[in-house]
């Protein structure tokens, strides 16, 4: 990363006696942040195109030895540019060029340099964090601190509506595993609410109204965070009444009450980044790379990790399918599909055993198919009984298990049932990832927190669930009835900030091994194909089954054989959260344009698609495949039924 800084203390404009204000502009001049210290309190404001997206909002935090929310003065500000280029196979954009204006605000309290507030303003994002310093006193220098709270706030303009996911109360849900970021979204709701009383999980989407003209929305704003590891806590968004929201720390009851809700840090220390993405449409939200722009790898990859598609018996067959014969059948199925892997879920240690699992791994290698294995994270924080258990929470046991995996060529692990964002739990995530890299093992998390820049921070990290994923389609008809609505939500919120392990794209009509019983899928086959493009994760274990080779349309199966899981580019086309979603992804020179419809009426559009060339393309629509001609105007007419979709491939 390249940084160019200049001292800009003289550019601080005196507003009143003892108060200063400084404006930072994005490289293209459309985004702006204004920071001031009026009355000894730090506030900032975010605007885009001259419209306020965040009104004056508080900054600061409280340490166990100092209150850095009041009595503050901005002494000077170093302003410069930050640029970076990086390549990642595991996110929405293969190659990223990042440029931002950076302002480092030196903040004093009682005459000492207490902290820096660092802002970065790019063409679509604003981010800030705190750099904390030791404090000298009569007893020596304070080199450690507890961050008791953050004042970091977000005040939305009048007329704003919300698209938010309530945070669960701790130790609830299945086997007391909550919170695990698996609750539904409230869409187009009013401000002033606080979820179920515990705030909201990141990311948080807002349709922003202009303070001057509330009836005319200024655009969209997404709030989240990135760069969180074992050195801090995972945070949530709390409403403080009306249009005011602020950063909240975890709940005391998480992890069965074990551990502190406040992070302990050594000084000097930097907090994670708070991120704000703004746009007139959802384009910037869908295309943002800010979760990865602000972080760096924490270690080198121990091998050249590869990615791809896989199969997964559990979503259709549940626990009983995790037996030797069925997993051998799924290995054969993956080989027939040209897939890289199978995911073998809970109870494999009891129902298959370690020796026969090694045999399955050898059989898979002969077929060109690797294995991902499910593990329970649990040691002492919930009641989830699924096995293998007690293998991931202790370093010596974990590393012994991973050495066995490495010996037998296991590709990766799916670790489940975390439930909590305390610093102790964030350290567990980091420890699992770090140890797994030593043994060349990729990691997927389920029943877990939101990833926060982890694809770049941890080279062997693949994806997290942190969403109402496909298992719910098996568990209840209500989830099937709401599948399209949820799909049109995840595309614009959850999946914009991190890889999402959804495990979907089912071609069974019913969620059962015989395709005759269980919950009924309400969406079309083309919807299933479209979500394989809309839902981004570099490793996809789809909800397909061996019977689909004979009972599903051949064109749908062929598509699922060919669809990529790694992408070079993403473009927003059209959509509205919970109603419909249309985006385009590029892999190499091939574009996939995909859409789904959750409205109660067919959705008909004439789309202008400048990424396509005049000529022939494949169109999947109305549950069939056909060739379509792209004219010189690069327009295509699409027609999506309720619960349906389309895909164009060129």
Buried (B, 14 or more C-beta within 10 A) or exposed (E): EEEEEEEBBEEBEEEEEEBBBBBBBBBEEBBBBBBBBBEEBBBBBBBBBEBBBBBBBBBBBBBEEBBBBEBBBBBBBBBBBBEBEBEBBBBBBBEBEBBBBBBBBBBBBEEEEBBBBBBBBBBBBBBBBBBBBBBEEEEEEBEEBEBBBBBBBBBBBBBBBBBBBBBBBBBBBBBBBBBBBBBBBBBEEEBEBBBEEBBBBBBBBBBBBBBEEEEEBBBBBBBBBBBBBBBBBBBBBBBBEEBBBBBBBBBEBBBBEEBBBBBBBEBEBBBBBBBBBBBBEBBBBBBBBBBBBBBEEBEEEBEEBBBBBBBBBBBBBBBEBBBBEBBBBBBBBBBBBEBBBBBBBBBBBEBBEEEBBBBBBEBBBEBEBBBBBBBBBBBEBBEBEBBBBBBBBEEEEBBEBBEBBBEBBBBBBBBBBBBBBBBBBBBBBBBBBBBBBBBBBBBBBBBBBBBBBBBBBBBBBBBBBBBBBBBBBBBEEEBBBBBBBBBBBBBBBBBBBBBBBBBBBBBBBBBBBEBEEBBEBBBBBBBBBBBBBBBBBBBBBBBBBBBBBEEBBEBBBEBBEEBBBBBBBBBBBBBBBBBBBBBBBBBEEEBBBBBBBBBEEEBEBEBEBEBBBEEEBBBBBBBEBEEBEBEEEBBBEBEBBBBBBBBBBB
